[in-house]
Amino acid sequence: MAGYVGVFVSDPWLQSQFTQVELRRLKSHFNAMKRENGGLMLADLPSKMARIKHVGENLTEQERESFLRDSYKSLEEDVDFELFLQVYLKIQAHAAARMGNTAKSSSAFVKSATSTLLHTISESEKASYVAHINSYLADDEFLKKYLPIDPLTNDLFEVSKDGVLICKLINVAVPGTIDERAINMKRMLNPWERNENHTLCLNSAKAIGCTLVNIGTQDFIEGRRHLVLGVISQIIKIQLLADLNLKKTPQLLELVDDNKDAEELMSLPPEKILLRWMNFQLKKAKYEKIVTNFSSDIKDAEAYAHLLNVLAPEYINPTILTVKDHLERAKFVLEHAGRMGCKRYLTAKDIVEGSPNLNLAFVAHIFQHRNGLSTQTKQISFLEISPDEAQMSREERAFRFWINSLGNSSYIDNVFEDLRNGWLLLETLDKVSPGIVNWKIATKPPIKMPFRKVENCNQVVKIGKQLKFSLVNIAGNDIVQGNKKLILAYLWQLMRCNMLQLLNNLRFHSNGKEITDADILEWSNSKVRNSGSKSRMASFKDKSLSDGIFFLELLSAVHPRAVNWSLVTKGETEEQKKMNATYIISIARKLGCSIFLLPEDLIEVNQKMMLTLTASIMYWHLKQPMEDQISISDSDSSSVDTISTSTLDDTASECSMDDNSNR
């Protein structure tokens, strides 16, 4: 990769929509258009884009112009490369719709909301999400002047324009994700402050597991309804499904017979666990059908009637199962749910129409309110995890959310299960190093023949060796078998490779030398030292980092107004350390760092996460001077001279797989 110059944009979601080949091609078109015109405005694009494949072939110039007029308030706006890419994606999607094709896939839960080509929204979903927001944020001091929101209007999208509501909703879904000290909260925000809030909420949404495809800060500022609703729906889904795991609800063990089945249950995504729970309860009612989805299988409301009769027999209405009309039965179901205190998220019409999002929300709400499971918890030893296993769990979470943020073809719920056929690992490798995968010998899911999975994973291992990963005595079958330690070690090296590659591409003029962990360490110490501080990081496992002061000084050094020092603690007690850690993570995300660590990683000084945090801050800082010009500021020149030609130092991250030779 030495000497290779990539094309990069500041928004990670936008970057993820293109391969480097596509970006270079589009950059070439963009530069040519600017040269021809001496500048470029939106009004120039309908004619200029005729030369671009797909966009030029499938729409006339008049159709392109009409579409842009419908999409933007003014066509007199200057076009930079990022806006050019956004326009390209929108017109390409519009052209695909006209041709009867579909857009790029996204999260199944919000496919209709985030991928819709006609920019339509479900009014029923909007009303349900507004009711959810009105309920859970009713007591918020800042938002109470805007609540309750009227579901019959578009006030939801107006209130969302400053970013505060989405940030608060994320904290309802996963408490403590965003340090509210980092949110810009005042009646009138300037454009810079609004953009900071949106950057914070988008990076935080990704960090709790949302998949954000074709969504940027401008979409919130302009109140683009289908995109804003798509983000809100994912956040609410995460909140509603939060208890569907054995850690939060150990009573779920009642659904299985032994340890083996329990381990399988732990690996399932929350939606699948919810379906298993529903069928477990329906079996008690001797309901013969198996519910496999939250749409067609519940349209007749019969499954709901049996489920509620099992969970709350005291509210049984004898006519609920004898009525023939599905809509009438659905109304009886909601009356029963209402007496249980669970009449939320959907109407009788939503049931018979099979709205998957709202039915899932309804069942999850019933589970939260009354799950009908025994209060006696089975004692199964593997539920008690060691500190090492807790760290592995956090790392699995970080890698999973990172992979999902790349916009691959499928969403993963568990890296140990969902990566075993090798396909998503190949997709991720292709995102990290475009063109490196030989797709001719890869097999796409569903894969019935086990040896095809091994072939995919063998190519994953082979590519890892090409990228200089430490893979001693590792074969594709180890991934197929779901070896947790090996999968985590591979994913760490893959994430680190991506991170270093991004930095190397920014520093391309450093004579083709590769940046190492030591260079990132030196850069961070140099920035803090040059700011006048005496703090220093000895290594990425320096235990003094646990108080958070060094990272706060680093953030302040790269962006002087980023840190409000009056909010910083001394970091002496565990509580003070946690306060500093949550503040650091939120400030970094607010600047634009896409990071997936938790406060515990900072407090315990998880050196892998210390490296990713430092590198993310470095990457953000070095991108800032000009979007299209990759340059290095004079203050960083000392770091350039230290870049060595050595290979990546895997010992610094303690991720070598050499010890597996003894397995």
GIWO-V190655 format. One record per backbone hydrogen bond with DSSP energy under -0.5 kcal/mol. NH is the residue of the N-H (numbers start at 1). CO is the residue of the C=O. Records with the same first field share a line. If there is no record, write none. Layout:
BEGIN
NH=CO / CO
END
This chain:
BEGIN
4=1
6=4
8=6
12=10
15=11
16=12
17=14
18=15
23=19
24=20
25=21
26=22
27=23
28=24
29=25
30=26
31=27
32=28
33=29
34=30
35=31
36=32
37=33
38=34
39=34
42=77
43=75
44=41
45=41 / 42
46=42
47=44
48=44
49=45
50=47
51=48
52=49
55=53
56=52
58=54
59=55
64=60
65=61
66=62
67=63
68=64
69=65
70=66
71=67
72=68
77=74
79=40
80=78
84=80
85=81
86=82
87=83
88=84
89=85
90=86
91=87
92=88
93=89
94=90
95=91
96=92
97=93
98=94
99=95
100=96 / 97
101=96
110=107
111=108
114=110
115=111
123=121
126=122
127=123
128=124
129=125
130=126
131=127
132=128
133=129
134=130
135=131
136=132
137=133
138=135
140=137
144=140
145=142
146=143
147=143
151=149
153=150
157=154
158=154
159=155
160=156
161=158
162=159
163=160
167=163
168=164
169=165
170=166
171=167
172=168
173=169
174=170
177=174
179=582
180=178
182=179
183=180
185=183
186=184
189=187
194=190
195=191
196=192
197=193
198=194
199=195
200=196
201=197
202=198
203=199
204=200
205=201
206=202
207=203
208=204 / 205
209=206
210=205
212=210
213=211
214=212
219=216
220=216 / 217
221=217
222=218
223=220
224=219
225=223
227=224
228=224
229=225
230=226
231=227
232=228
233=229
234=230
235=231
236=232
237=233
238=234
239=235
240=236
241=237
242=239
244=241
245=243
249=245
252=249
253=250
254=251
255=252
256=253
262=258
263=259
264=260
265=261
266=262
267=263 / 264
268=264 / 265
272=269
273=269
274=270
275=271
276=272
277=273
278=274
279=275
280=276
281=277
282=278
283=279
284=280
285=281
286=283
287=282
288=286
291=289
292=290
298=295
299=296
301=298
305=301
306=302
307=303
308=304
309=305
310=306
311=307
312=308
315=312
316=313
318=316
320=317
321=318
322=319
323=319
329=325
330=326
331=327
332=328
333=329
334=330
335=331
336=332
337=333
338=334
339=335
340=336
341=337 / 338
342=337
344=342
351=347
352=348
353=349
354=350 / 351
355=350
356=354
359=355
360=356
361=357
362=358
363=359
364=360
365=361
366=362
367=363
368=364
369=365
370=366
377=375
380=378
383=380
384=381
385=383
390=386
391=387
392=388
393=389
394=390
395=391
396=392
397=393
398=394
399=395
400=396
401=397
402=398
403=399
404=400
405=401
406=402 / 403
407=404
408=403
417=414
418=414
419=415
420=417
422=419
426=422
427=423
428=424
429=425
430=426
431=427
432=428
433=429
436=433
439=437
441=438
442=439
448=446
450=448
452=449
453=449 / 450
454=450
455=451
456=452
457=453
458=454
459=455
460=456
461=457
462=458
463=459
464=460
465=461
466=462
467=463
468=465
469=464
471=469
474=471
478=475
479=475 / 476
480=476
481=477
482=479
483=478
484=482
487=483
488=484
489=485
490=486
491=487
492=488
493=489
494=490
495=491
496=492
497=493
498=494
499=495
500=496
501=497
502=498
503=499
504=500
505=501
506=502
507=503
508=505
510=507
511=509
512=508
513=510
520=516
521=517
522=518
523=519
524=520
525=521
526=522
527=523
528=524
529=525
530=526
531=527
532=529
533=528
538=536
542=539
543=541
545=542
546=543
547=544
548=545
552=548
553=549
554=550
555=551
556=552
557=553
558=554
559=555
562=559
565=563
567=564
568=565
577=573
578=574
579=575
580=576
581=577
582=578
583=579
584=580
585=581
586=582
587=583
588=584
589=585
590=586
591=587
592=588
593=588
595=593
601=598
602=598
603=599
604=600
605=602
606=601
607=605
610=606
611=607
612=608
613=609
614=610
615=611
616=612
617=613
618=614
619=615
620=616
621=617
622=618
623=619 / 620
624=620 / 621
626=629
630=628
631=629
636=633
637=634
639=636
640=636
641=637
642=638 / 639
643=640
650=648
652=649
653=650
654=650 / 651
655=650
660=657
661=658
662=659
663=660
END
